[in-house]
Amino acid sequence: MKHLLELENKLSNMTTDEIYNYAKENYPEEPNMWMGKKKLVVRRIVNYERNKMNIAETTE
C-alpha cells in the first residue's frame, strides 16, 4: 500500500508531459493508459499497479 501512495504522489508531482511519457514508457502494452486528463491517467496507473499486486498475492 505504501508503494501505491508513493507512486501516486510521484505521478501527481509530474507535469502533464512527464506523466504521459512515463505512462508510454512503462506501460506500452496498455495503449489507453496515457489518454485523458492528468488525474485520470494517474488513477489508471495506480489502479493498474494495484491490480498487479492483487494478482501477484493471489498466485502466491
CHARMM internal coordinates of N, CA and C (Angstrom, degrees):
IC EDIT
DIST 1 N 1 CA 1.4504
DIST 1 CA 1 C 1.5357
ANGL 1 N 1 CA 1 C 110.83
DIST 1 C 2 N 1.3244
ANGL 1 CA 1 C 2 N 115.59
DIHE 1 N 1 CA 1 C 2 N -39.53
DIST 2 N 2 CA 1.4594
ANGL 1 C 2 N 2 CA 119.40
DIHE 1 CA 1 C 2 N 2 CA 179.55
DIST 2 CA 2 C 1.5301
ANGL 2 N 2 CA 2 C 110.62
DIHE 1 C 2 N 2 CA 2 C -61.38
DIST 2 C 3 N 1.3291
ANGL 2 CA 2 C 3 N 115.31
DIHE 2 N 2 CA 2 C 3 N -38.88
DIST 3 N 3 CA 1.4697
ANGL 2 C 3 N 3 CA 120.79
DIHE 2 CA 2 C 3 N 3 CA 178.33
DIST 3 CA 3 C 1.5303
ANGL 3 N 3 CA 3 C 110.64
DIHE 2 C 3 N 3 CA 3 C -58.82
DIST 3 C 4 N 1.3210
ANGL 3 CA 3 C 4 N 116.98
DIHE 3 N 3 CA 3 C 4 N -41.79
DIST 4 N 4 CA 1.4689
ANGL 3 C 4 N 4 CA 120.92
DIHE 3 CA 3 C 4 N 4 CA -178.75
DIST 4 CA 4 C 1.5236
ANGL 4 N 4 CA 4 C 111.59
DIHE 3 C 4 N 4 CA 4 C -67.02
DIST 4 C 5 N 1.3194
ANGL 4 CA 4 C 5 N 116.72
DIHE 4 N 4 CA 4 C 5 N -39.55
DIST 5 N 5 CA 1.4679
ANGL 4 C 5 N 5 CA 120.05
DIHE 4 CA 4 C 5 N 5 CA 178.58
DIST 5 CA 5 C 1.5306
ANGL 5 N 5 CA 5 C 110.94
DIHE 4 C 5 N 5 CA 5 C -66.13
DIST 5 C 6 N 1.3337
ANGL 5 CA 5 C 6 N 115.68
DIHE 5 N 5 CA 5 C 6 N -41.42
DIST 6 N 6 CA 1.4650
ANGL 5 C 6 N 6 CA 119.21
DIHE 5 CA 5 C 6 N 6 CA 177.68
DIST 6 CA 6 C 1.5260
ANGL 6 N 6 CA 6 C 110.86
DIHE 5 C 6 N 6 CA 6 C -63.78
DIST 6 C 7 N 1.3287
ANGL 6 CA 6 C 7 N 116.28
DIHE 6 N 6 CA 6 C 7 N -41.44
DIST 7 N 7 CA 1.4598
ANGL 6 C 7 N 7 CA 120.59
DIHE 6 CA 6 C 7 N 7 CA 178.25
DIST 7 CA 7 C 1.5258
ANGL 7 N 7 CA 7 C 110.68
DIHE 6 C 7 N 7 CA 7 C -62.79
DIST 7 C 8 N 1.3265
ANGL 7 CA 7 C 8 N 116.69
DIHE 7 N 7 CA 7 C 8 N -44.59
DIST 8 N 8 CA 1.4667
ANGL 7 C 8 N 8 CA 120.28
DIHE 7 CA 7 C 8 N 8 CA -179.94
DIST 8 CA 8 C 1.5243
ANGL 8 N 8 CA 8 C 111.08
DIHE 7 C 8 N 8 CA 8 C -62.20
DIST 8 C 9 N 1.3275
ANGL 8 CA 8 C 9 N 117.20
DIHE 8 N 8 CA 8 C 9 N -42.51
DIST 9 N 9 CA 1.4684
ANGL 8 C 9 N 9 CA 120.50
DIHE 8 CA 8 C 9 N 9 CA 178.00
DIST 9 CA 9 C 1.5259
ANGL 9 N 9 CA 9 C 111.30
DIHE 8 C 9 N 9 CA 9 C -64.22
DIST 9 C 10 N 1.3308
ANGL 9 CA 9 C 10 N 116.41
DIHE 9 N 9 CA 9 C 10 N -42.40
DIST 10 N 10 CA 1.4649
ANGL 9 C 10 N 10 CA 120.93
DIHE 9 CA 9 C 10 N 10 CA 178.90
DIST 10 CA 10 C 1.5235
ANGL 10 N 10 CA 10 C 110.35
DIHE 9 C 10 N 10 CA 10 C -60.30
DIST 10 C 11 N 1.3216
ANGL 10 CA 10 C 11 N 116.41
DIHE 10 N 10 CA 10 C 11 N -46.56
DIST 11 N 11 CA 1.4622
ANGL 10 C 11 N 11 CA 120.88
DIHE 10 CA 10 C 11 N 11 CA -178.68
DIST 11 CA 11 C 1.5288
ANGL 11 N 11 CA 11 C 111.36
DIHE 10 C 11 N 11 CA 11 C -66.84
DIST 11 C 12 N 1.3110
ANGL 11 CA 11 C 12 N 117.02
DIHE 11 N 11 CA 11 C 12 N -39.58
DIST 12 N 12 CA 1.4675
ANGL 11 C 12 N 12 CA 120.87
DIHE 11 CA 11 C 12 N 12 CA -179.14
DIST 12 CA 12 C 1.5230
ANGL 12 N 12 CA 12 C 111.88
DIHE 11 C 12 N 12 CA 12 C -64.75
DIST 12 C 13 N 1.3229
ANGL 12 CA 12 C 13 N 116.43
DIHE 12 N 12 CA 12 C 13 N -29.32
DIST 13 N 13 CA 1.4607
ANGL 12 C 13 N 13 CA 120.46
DIHE 12 CA 12 C 13 N 13 CA -179.32
DIST 13 CA 13 C 1.5233
ANGL 13 N 13 CA 13 C 113.19
DIHE 12 C 13 N 13 CA 13 C -83.31
DIST 13 C 14 N 1.3240
ANGL 13 CA 13 C 14 N 117.22
DIHE 13 N 13 CA 13 C 14 N -8.59
DIST 14 N 14 CA 1.4655
ANGL 13 C 14 N 14 CA 121.19
DIHE 13 CA 13 C 14 N 14 CA 179.03
DIST 14 CA 14 C 1.5256
ANGL 14 N 14 CA 14 C 110.38
DIHE 13 C 14 N 14 CA 14 C -79.95
DIST 14 C 15 N 1.3324
ANGL 14 CA 14 C 15 N 115.02
DIHE 14 N 14 CA 14 C 15 N 156.31
DIST 15 N 15 CA 1.4627
ANGL 14 C 15 N 15 CA 119.13
DIHE 14 CA 14 C 15 N 15 CA 172.51
DIST 15 CA 15 C 1.5245
ANGL 15 N 15 CA 15 C 108.21
DIHE 14 C 15 N 15 CA 15 C -76.29
DIST 15 C 16 N 1.3059
ANGL 15 CA 15 C 16 N 116.22
DIHE 15 N 15 CA 15 C 16 N 168.94
DIST 16 N 16 CA 1.4635
ANGL 15 C 16 N 16 CA 120.98
DIHE 15 CA 15 C 16 N 16 CA -179.31
DIST 16 CA 16 C 1.5227
ANGL 16 N 16 CA 16 C 111.21
DIHE 15 C 16 N 16 CA 16 C -59.67
DIST 16 C 17 N 1.3228
ANGL 16 CA 16 C 17 N 117.15
DIHE 16 N 16 CA 16 C 17 N -45.36
DIST 17 N 17 CA 1.4690
ANGL 16 C 17 N 17 CA 120.38
DIHE 16 CA 16 C 17 N 17 CA 179.45
DIST 17 CA 17 C 1.5258
ANGL 17 N 17 CA 17 C 111.56
DIHE 16 C 17 N 17 CA 17 C -63.67
DIST 17 C 18 N 1.3259
ANGL 17 CA 17 C 18 N 116.68
DIHE 17 N 17 CA 17 C 18 N -41.26
DIST 18 N 18 CA 1.4643
ANGL 17 C 18 N 18 CA 120.28
DIHE 17 CA 17 C 18 N 18 CA 179.88
DIST 18 CA 18 C 1.5264
ANGL 18 N 18 CA 18 C 111.50
DIHE 17 C 18 N 18 CA 18 C -62.51
DIST 18 C 19 N 1.3171
ANGL 18 CA 18 C 19 N 116.29
DIHE 18 N 18 CA 18 C 19 N -42.98
DIST 19 N 19 CA 1.4600
ANGL 18 C 19 N 19 CA 119.23
DIHE 18 CA 18 C 19 N 19 CA -177.74
DIST 19 CA 19 C 1.5250
ANGL 19 N 19 CA 19 C 111.41
DIHE 18 C 19 N 19 CA 19 C -68.89
DIST 19 C 20 N 1.3155
ANGL 19 CA 19 C 20 N 117.97
DIHE 19 N 19 CA 19 C 20 N -38.25
DIST 20 N 20 CA 1.4633
ANGL 19 C 20 N 20 CA 120.35
DIHE 19 CA 19 C 20 N 20 CA 177.62
DIST 20 CA 20 C 1.5263
ANGL 20 N 20 CA 20 C 110.59
DIHE 19 C 20 N 20 CA 20 C -65.01
DIST 20 C 21 N 1.3365
ANGL 20 CA 20 C 21 N 117.25
DIHE 20 N 20 CA 20 C 21 N -41.93
DIST 21 N 21 CA 1.4639
ANGL 20 C 21 N 21 CA 120.63
DIHE 20 CA 20 C 21 N 21 CA 177.04
DIST 21 CA 21 C 1.5284
ANGL 21 N 21 CA 21 C 111.07
DIHE 20 C 21 N 21 CA 21 C -65.25
DIST 21 C 22 N 1.3201
ANGL 21 CA 21 C 22 N 117.02
DIHE 21 N 21 CA 21 C 22 N -40.34
DIST 22 N 22 CA 1.4683
ANGL 21 C 22 N 22 CA 121.66
DIHE 21 CA 21 C 22 N 22 CA 177.41
DIST 22 CA 22 C 1.5263
ANGL 22 N 22 CA 22 C 110.31
DIHE 21 C 22 N 22 CA 22 C -59.39
DIST 22 C 23 N 1.3132
ANGL 22 CA 22 C 23 N 116.35
DIHE 22 N 22 CA 22 C 23 N -45.87
DIST 23 N 23 CA 1.4657
ANGL 22 C 23 N 23 CA 120.70
DIHE 22 CA 22 C 23 N 23 CA -179.46
DIST 23 CA 23 C 1.5233
ANGL 23 N 23 CA 23 C 111.26
DIHE 22 C 23 N 23 CA 23 C -65.11
DIST 23 C 24 N 1.3120
ANGL 23 CA 23 C 24 N 117.48
DIHE 23 N 23 CA 23 C 24 N -42.12
DIST 24 N 24 CA 1.4708
ANGL 23 C 24 N 24 CA 120.89
DIHE 23 CA 23 C 24 N 24 CA 179.80
DIST 24 CA 24 C 1.5249
ANGL 24 N 24 CA 24 C 111.42
DIHE 23 C 24 N 24 CA 24 C -64.36
DIST 24 C 25 N 1.3335
ANGL 24 CA 24 C 25 N 116.43
DIHE 24 N 24 CA 24 C 25 N -40.29
DIST 25 N 25 CA 1.4617
ANGL 24 C 25 N 25 CA 120.75
DIHE 24 CA 24 C 25 N 25 CA -177.95
DIST 25 CA 25 C 1.5254
ANGL 25 N 25 CA 25 C 112.29
DIHE 24 C 25 N 25 CA 25 C -73.73
DIST 25 C 26 N 1.3202
ANGL 25 CA 25 C 26 N 117.41
DIHE 25 N 25 CA 25 C 26 N -40.46
DIST 26 N 26 CA 1.4603
ANGL 25 C 26 N 26 CA 121.12
DIHE 25 CA 25 C 26 N 26 CA -173.09
DIST 26 CA 26 C 1.5205
ANGL 26 N 26 CA 26 C 114.71
DIHE 25 C 26 N 26 CA 26 C -92.19
DIST 26 C 27 N 1.3133
ANGL 26 CA 26 C 27 N 117.54
DIHE 26 N 26 CA 26 C 27 N -17.27
DIST 27 N 27 CA 1.4649
ANGL 26 C 27 N 27 CA 120.91
DIHE 26 CA 26 C 27 N 27 CA -178.08
DIST 27 CA 27 C 1.5274
ANGL 27 N 27 CA 27 C 111.04
DIHE 26 C 27 N 27 CA 27 C -134.21
DIST 27 C 28 N 1.3336
ANGL 27 CA 27 C 28 N 117.37
DIHE 27 N 27 CA 27 C 28 N 57.29
DIST 28 N 28 CA 1.4718
ANGL 27 C 28 N 28 CA 119.18
DIHE 27 CA 27 C 28 N 28 CA -177.93
DIST 28 CA 28 C 1.5268
ANGL 28 N 28 CA 28 C 112.83
DIHE 27 C 28 N 28 CA 28 C -66.53
DIST 28 C 29 N 1.3339
ANGL 28 CA 28 C 29 N 117.19
DIHE 28 N 28 CA 28 C 29 N -23.00
DIST 29 N 29 CA 1.4645
ANGL 28 C 29 N 29 CA 120.73
DIHE 28 CA 28 C 29 N 29 CA 179.95
DIST 29 CA 29 C 1.5270
ANGL 29 N 29 CA 29 C 112.59
DIHE 28 C 29 N 29 CA 29 C -76.90
DIST 29 C 30 N 1.3224
ANGL 29 CA 29 C 30 N 117.06
DIHE 29 N 29 CA 29 C 30 N -10.18
DIST 30 N 30 CA 1.4653
ANGL 29 C 30 N 30 CA 122.54
DIHE 29 CA 29 C 30 N 30 CA 179.53
DIST 30 CA 30 C 1.5311
ANGL 30 N 30 CA 30 C 108.97
DIHE 29 C 30 N 30 CA 30 C -114.29
DIST 30 C 31 N 1.3266
ANGL 30 CA 30 C 31 N 118.24
DIHE 30 N 30 CA 30 C 31 N 89.02
DIST 31 N 31 CA 1.4707
ANGL 30 C 31 N 31 CA 120.67
DIHE 30 CA 30 C 31 N 31 CA -173.37
DIST 31 CA 31 C 1.5302
ANGL 31 N 31 CA 31 C 114.62
DIHE 30 C 31 N 31 CA 31 C -65.52
DIST 31 C 32 N 1.3144
ANGL 31 CA 31 C 32 N 118.67
DIHE 31 N 31 CA 31 C 32 N -24.15
DIST 32 N 32 CA 1.4676
ANGL 31 C 32 N 32 CA 120.46
DIHE 31 CA 31 C 32 N 32 CA -179.17
DIST 32 CA 32 C 1.5240
ANGL 32 N 32 CA 32 C 113.11
DIHE 31 C 32 N 32 CA 32 C -91.15
DIST 32 C 33 N 1.3224
ANGL 32 CA 32 C 33 N 117.24
DIHE 32 N 32 CA 32 C 33 N -0.51
DIST 33 N 33 CA 1.4637
ANGL 32 C 33 N 33 CA 121.38
DIHE 32 CA 32 C 33 N 33 CA -175.22
DIST 33 CA 33 C 1.5263
ANGL 33 N 33 CA 33 C 112.03
DIHE 32 C 33 N 33 CA 33 C -60.08
DIST 33 C 34 N 1.3218
ANGL 33 CA 33 C 34 N 118.24
DIHE 33 N 33 CA 33 C 34 N -37.19
DIST 34 N 34 CA 1.4731
ANGL 33 C 34 N 34 CA 120.68
DIHE 33 CA 33 C 34 N 34 CA -174.42
DIST 34 CA 34 C 1.5208
ANGL 34 N 34 CA 34 C 113.21
DIHE 33 C 34 N 34 CA 34 C -99.81
DIST 34 C 35 N 1.3182
ANGL 34 CA 34 C 35 N 117.89
DIHE 34 N 34 CA 34 C 35 N 10.21
DIST 35 N 35 CA 1.4629
ANGL 34 C 35 N 35 CA 120.56
DIHE 34 CA 34 C 35 N 35 CA -179.95
DIST 35 CA 35 C 1.5259
ANGL 35 N 35 CA 35 C 110.16
DIHE 34 C 35 N 35 CA 35 C -93.32
DIST 35 C 36 N 1.3204
ANGL 35 CA 35 C 36 N 116.40
DIHE 35 N 35 CA 35 C 36 N 135.06
DIST 36 N 36 CA 1.4541
ANGL 35 C 36 N 36 CA 121.00
DIHE 35 CA 35 C 36 N 36 CA 177.01
DIST 36 CA 36 C 1.5166
ANGL 36 N 36 CA 36 C 111.99
DIHE 35 C 36 N 36 CA 36 C 114.83
DIST 36 C 37 N 1.3177
ANGL 36 CA 36 C 37 N 114.10
DIHE 36 N 36 CA 36 C 37 N -172.66
DIST 37 N 37 CA 1.4583
ANGL 36 C 37 N 37 CA 120.30
DIHE 36 CA 36 C 37 N 37 CA -179.73
DIST 37 CA 37 C 1.5229
ANGL 37 N 37 CA 37 C 110.46
DIHE 36 C 37 N 37 CA 37 C -71.70
DIST 37 C 38 N 1.3249
ANGL 37 CA 37 C 38 N 115.18
DIHE 37 N 37 CA 37 C 38 N 159.58
DIST 38 N 38 CA 1.4594
ANGL 37 C 38 N 38 CA 121.67
DIHE 37 CA 37 C 38 N 38 CA -176.43
DIST 38 CA 38 C 1.5256
ANGL 38 N 38 CA 38 C 111.71
DIHE 37 C 38 N 38 CA 38 C -55.40
DIST 38 C 39 N 1.3199
ANGL 38 CA 38 C 39 N 117.66
DIHE 38 N 38 CA 38 C 39 N -45.98
DIST 39 N 39 CA 1.4637
ANGL 38 C 39 N 39 CA 121.08
DIHE 38 CA 38 C 39 N 39 CA -179.12
DIST 39 CA 39 C 1.5217
ANGL 39 N 39 CA 39 C 111.35
DIHE 38 C 39 N 39 CA 39 C -60.05
DIST 39 C 40 N 1.3139
ANGL 39 CA 39 C 40 N 115.47
DIHE 39 N 39 CA 39 C 40 N -39.51
DIST 40 N 40 CA 1.4594
ANGL 39 C 40 N 40 CA 121.04
DIHE 39 CA 39 C 40 N 40 CA -180.00
DIST 40 CA 40 C 1.5278
ANGL 40 N 40 CA 40 C 111.14
DIHE 39 C 40 N 40 CA 40 C -67.60
DIST 40 C 41 N 1.3148
ANGL 40 CA 40 C 41 N 116.80
DIHE 40 N 40 CA 40 C 41 N -40.59
DIST 41 N 41 CA 1.4614
ANGL 40 C 41 N 41 CA 121.04
DIHE 40 CA 40 C 41 N 41 CA 178.54
DIST 41 CA 41 C 1.5286
ANGL 41 N 41 CA 41 C 110.05
DIHE 40 C 41 N 41 CA 41 C -64.75
DIST 41 C 42 N 1.3233
ANGL 41 CA 41 C 42 N 117.43
DIHE 41 N 41 CA 41 C 42 N -43.33
DIST 42 N 42 CA 1.4667
ANGL 41 C 42 N 42 CA 121.60
DIHE 41 CA 41 C 42 N 42 CA 177.55
DIST 42 CA 42 C 1.5211
ANGL 42 N 42 CA 42 C 109.72
DIHE 41 C 42 N 42 CA 42 C -59.14
DIST 42 C 43 N 1.3130
ANGL 42 CA 42 C 43 N 117.42
DIHE 42 N 42 CA 42 C 43 N -46.52
DIST 43 N 43 CA 1.4613
ANGL 42 C 43 N 43 CA 122.12
DIHE 42 CA 42 C 43 N 43 CA -179.11
DIST 43 CA 43 C 1.5246
ANGL 43 N 43 CA 43 C 111.31
DIHE 42 C 43 N 43 CA 43 C -62.16
DIST 43 C 44 N 1.3291
ANGL 43 CA 43 C 44 N 116.56
DIHE 43 N 43 CA 43 C 44 N -42.28
DIST 44 N 44 CA 1.4746
ANGL 43 C 44 N 44 CA 120.50
DIHE 43 CA 43 C 44 N 44 CA 178.87
DIST 44 CA 44 C 1.5222
ANGL 44 N 44 CA 44 C 111.45
DIHE 43 C 44 N 44 CA 44 C -61.72
DIST 44 C 45 N 1.3225
ANGL 44 CA 44 C 45 N 116.11
DIHE 44 N 44 CA 44 C 45 N -44.34
DIST 45 N 45 CA 1.4650
ANGL 44 C 45 N 45 CA 120.04
DIHE 44 CA 44 C 45 N 45 CA -178.87
DIST 45 CA 45 C 1.5229
ANGL 45 N 45 CA 45 C 110.42
DIHE 44 C 45 N 45 CA 45 C -64.55
DIST 45 C 46 N 1.3233
ANGL 45 CA 45 C 46 N 117.21
DIHE 45 N 45 CA 45 C 46 N -45.92
DIST 46 N 46 CA 1.4656
ANGL 45 C 46 N 46 CA 120.57
DIHE 45 CA 45 C 46 N 46 CA -179.99
DIST 46 CA 46 C 1.5283
ANGL 46 N 46 CA 46 C 110.30
DIHE 45 C 46 N 46 CA 46 C -63.20
DIST 46 C 47 N 1.3189
ANGL 46 CA 46 C 47 N 117.74
DIHE 46 N 46 CA 46 C 47 N -43.45
DIST 47 N 47 CA 1.4647
ANGL 46 C 47 N 47 CA 120.64
DIHE 46 CA 46 C 47 N 47 CA 178.10
DIST 47 CA 47 C 1.5240
ANGL 47 N 47 CA 47 C 111.44
DIHE 46 C 47 N 47 CA 47 C -63.49
DIST 47 C 48 N 1.3093
ANGL 47 CA 47 C 48 N 117.01
DIHE 47 N 47 CA 47 C 48 N -40.06
DIST 48 N 48 CA 1.4631
ANGL 47 C 48 N 48 CA 121.56
DIHE 47 CA 47 C 48 N 48 CA 178.83
DIST 48 CA 48 C 1.5294
ANGL 48 N 48 CA 48 C 110.13
DIHE 47 C 48 N 48 CA 48 C -61.34
DIST 48 C 49 N 1.3289
ANGL 48 CA 48 C 49 N 116.12
DIHE 48 N 48 CA 48 C 49 N -45.77
DIST 49 N 49 CA 1.4653
ANGL 48 C 49 N 49 CA 120.39
DIHE 48 CA 48 C 49 N 49 CA 179.12
DIST 49 CA 49 C 1.5279
ANGL 49 N 49 CA 49 C 111.18
DIHE 48 C 49 N 49 CA 49 C -66.03
DIST 49 C 50 N 1.3166
ANGL 49 CA 49 C 50 N 117.59
DIHE 49 N 49 CA 49 C 50 N -38.03
DIST 50 N 50 CA 1.4680
ANGL 49 C 50 N 50 CA 121.52
DIHE 49 CA 49 C 50 N 50 CA 177.65
DIST 50 CA 50 C 1.5298
ANGL 50 N 50 CA 50 C 110.11
DIHE 49 C 50 N 50 CA 50 C -63.04
DIST 50 C 51 N 1.3178
ANGL 50 CA 50 C 51 N 116.51
DIHE 50 N 50 CA 50 C 51 N -43.43
DIST 51 N 51 CA 1.4613
ANGL 50 C 51 N 51 CA 120.40
DIHE 50 CA 50 C 51 N 51 CA 178.38
DIST 51 CA 51 C 1.5241
ANGL 51 N 51 CA 51 C 111.20
DIHE 50 C 51 N 51 CA 51 C -63.61
DIST 51 C 52 N 1.3319
ANGL 51 CA 51 C 52 N 117.14
DIHE 51 N 51 CA 51 C 52 N -40.40
DIST 52 N 52 CA 1.4664
ANGL 51 C 52 N 52 CA 120.36
DIHE 51 CA 51 C 52 N 52 CA 177.32
DIST 52 CA 52 C 1.5222
ANGL 52 N 52 CA 52 C 110.93
DIHE 51 C 52 N 52 CA 52 C -61.43
DIST 52 C 53 N 1.3368
ANGL 52 CA 52 C 53 N 116.80
DIHE 52 N 52 CA 52 C 53 N -41.16
DIST 53 N 53 CA 1.4632
ANGL 52 C 53 N 53 CA 120.68
DIHE 52 CA 52 C 53 N 53 CA 178.61
DIST 53 CA 53 C 1.5222
ANGL 53 N 53 CA 53 C 110.66
DIHE 52 C 53 N 53 CA 53 C -64.73
DIST 53 C 54 N 1.3236
ANGL 53 CA 53 C 54 N 117.32
DIHE 53 N 53 CA 53 C 54 N -42.61
DIST 54 N 54 CA 1.4608
ANGL 53 C 54 N 54 CA 121.15
DIHE 53 CA 53 C 54 N 54 CA -179.83
DIST 54 CA 54 C 1.5202
ANGL 54 N 54 CA 54 C 111.32
DIHE 53 C 54 N 54 CA 54 C -63.81
DIST 54 C 55 N 1.3181
ANGL 54 CA 54 C 55 N 117.09
DIHE 54 N 54 CA 54 C 55 N -41.50
DIST 55 N 55 CA 1.4659
ANGL 54 C 55 N 55 CA 120.80
DIHE 54 CA 54 C 55 N 55 CA 178.54
DIST 55 CA 55 C 1.5275
ANGL 55 N 55 CA 55 C 110.09
DIHE 54 C 55 N 55 CA 55 C -64.72
DIST 55 C 56 N 1.3246
ANGL 55 CA 55 C 56 N 116.59
DIHE 55 N 55 CA 55 C 56 N -41.86
DIST 56 N 56 CA 1.4628
ANGL 55 C 56 N 56 CA 120.48
DIHE 55 CA 55 C 56 N 56 CA 179.50
DIST 56 CA 56 C 1.5283
ANGL 56 N 56 CA 56 C 110.91
DIHE 55 C 56 N 56 CA 56 C -63.37
DIST 56 C 57 N 1.3321
ANGL 56 CA 56 C 57 N 117.40
DIHE 56 N 56 CA 56 C 57 N -38.35
DIST 57 N 57 CA 1.4643
ANGL 56 C 57 N 57 CA 121.10
DIHE 56 CA 56 C 57 N 57 CA 179.60
DIST 57 CA 57 C 1.5201
ANGL 57 N 57 CA 57 C 111.84
DIHE 56 C 57 N 57 CA 57 C -68.75
DIST 57 C 58 N 1.3179
ANGL 57 CA 57 C 58 N 117.49
DIHE 57 N 57 CA 57 C 58 N -37.22
DIST 58 N 58 CA 1.4631
ANGL 57 C 58 N 58 CA 120.14
DIHE 57 CA 57 C 58 N 58 CA -177.88
DIST 58 CA 58 C 1.5223
ANGL 58 N 58 CA 58 C 111.99
DIHE 57 C 58 N 58 CA 58 C -75.07
DIST 58 C 59 N 1.3262
ANGL 58 CA 58 C 59 N 117.50
DIHE 58 N 58 CA 58 C 59 N -24.08
DIST 59 N 59 CA 1.4624
ANGL 58 C 59 N 59 CA 119.80
DIHE 58 CA 58 C 59 N 59 CA 179.61
DIST 59 CA 59 C 1.5209
ANGL 59 N 59 CA 59 C 112.46
DIHE 58 C 59 N 59 CA 59 C -85.75
DIST 59 C 60 N 1.3162
ANGL 59 CA 59 C 60 N 117.48
DIHE 59 N 59 CA 59 C 60 N -10.48
DIST 60 N 60 CA 1.4791
ANGL 59 C 60 N 60 CA 120.60
DIHE 59 CA 59 C 60 N 60 CA -179.96
DIST 60 CA 60 C 1.4990
ANGL 60 N 60 CA 60 C 111.31
DIHE 59 C 60 N 60 CA 60 C -78.58
END
COOR INIT
IC SEED 1 N 1 CA 1 C
IC BUILD
